[in-house]
């Protein structure tokens, strides 16, 4: 159920209201004149390629050796 707050409640408790919007999906704020506003969290937009790295404890020299080895094998397959 979407929570409905008065303008005064929303102003006094903005941080809690935003947390509630994240938890519930949205909150509504009603003004004295009866108009109602909806606050929703914006969807997080990230790339599916944004993944955490894995620490393999490799040195620069290790990486360069792997690249050189791959190139050696790549040349022999042609």
Secondary structure, 3 states (H helix, E strand, C coil): CCEEEEHHHHHHCHHHHHHHHHHHCCEEEECCCCCEEEECCCCCCCCCCCCCCCCCCCCHHHHHHHHHHHHHHHHHCC
